[in-house]
């Protein structure tokens, strides 16, 4: 099962689409020629974590993400497989510790 399929199974298609839309919006703000890596939905999760789209209430409301962060956070830890992400990450978010619990070894 893909990362996206697992997410949809847990939270529904609308929630997956909201995370993708949030990531698409922010991806457009990043460098030209951005390469997602081999799992496009995993990349969406990485971007959404970096921009706090799923964590901060105001951002969650703006992006239409309804699932509580505590549930998303646990799913990401259990099923997101972020250590396998082979695309770019938000280095400012990384240095701020945003990925520490999801991507062991990305603390520095």
SVG drawing of the C-alpha trace seen along z (x, -y; Angstrom):
<svg xmlns="http://www.w3.org/2000/svg" viewBox="-13 -32 37 34">
<polyline fill="none" stroke="black" stroke-width="0.4" points="0.0,0.0 1.4,-3.4 1.8,-6.2 -1.2,-8.0 -3.4,-4.9 -2.6,-4.3 -3.3,-8.0 -6.7,-7.8 -7.6,-4.6 -7.0,-6.4 -8.3,-9.9 -10.2,-9.9 -9.7,-11.3 -10.7,-14.9 -8.0,-15.0 -5.4,-13.7 -6.4,-16.2 -6.2,-19.0 -2.6,-18.0 -1.7,-17.8 -3.2,-21.3 -1.3,-22.8 1.9,-21.3 1.3,-22.4 0.8,-25.9 4.0,-26.0 6.0,-24.0 5.3,-26.9 7.1,-29.2 10.2,-27.0 13.0,-26.8 12.3,-26.4 12.9,-22.9 11.9,-21.3 12.2,-17.5 9.8,-15.7 11.5,-12.4 10.0,-9.0 6.9,-9.3 4.9,-12.4 2.5,-12.1 5.4,-11.6 6.9,-14.8 3.5,-16.6 3.8,-15.4 7.3,-16.7 6.3,-20.1 3.2,-20.3 5.4,-19.6 7.9,-22.2 5.3,-24.8 3.3,-23.6 0.1,-23.2 -1.1,-20.3 0.0,-21.5 -1.0,-25.1 -4.7,-25.7 -4.8,-28.8 -2.9,-27.1 -5.0,-23.9 -8.1,-26.1 -6.7,-27.9 -5.8,-24.7 -9.0,-22.8 -7.2,-20.1 -9.7,-18.8 -8.0,-15.8 -6.4,-16.8 -2.7,-17.2 -2.2,-14.6 -3.8,-11.9 -1.9,-13.1 1.3,-13.2 0.9,-9.6 0.0,-8.3 3.1,-10.0 5.3,-8.3 3.7,-4.9 3.0,-4.9 4.5,-7.9 7.9,-6.3 9.6,-9.7 13.1,-8.3 12.7,-6.8 12.0,-10.2 14.5,-10.7 13.5,-14.2 14.4,-17.6 13.4,-18.8 12.9,-22.3 16.3,-22.9 15.1,-25.8 12.4,-23.5 14.9,-20.8 17.3,-23.0 14.3,-24.2 13.6,-20.5 10.4,-20.0 11.4,-16.6 13.2,-15.2 10.5,-12.8 9.6,-11.8 13.1,-11.5 15.7,-10.3 19.1,-11.4 17.9,-14.7 18.5,-16.6 21.6,-18.3"/>
</svg>
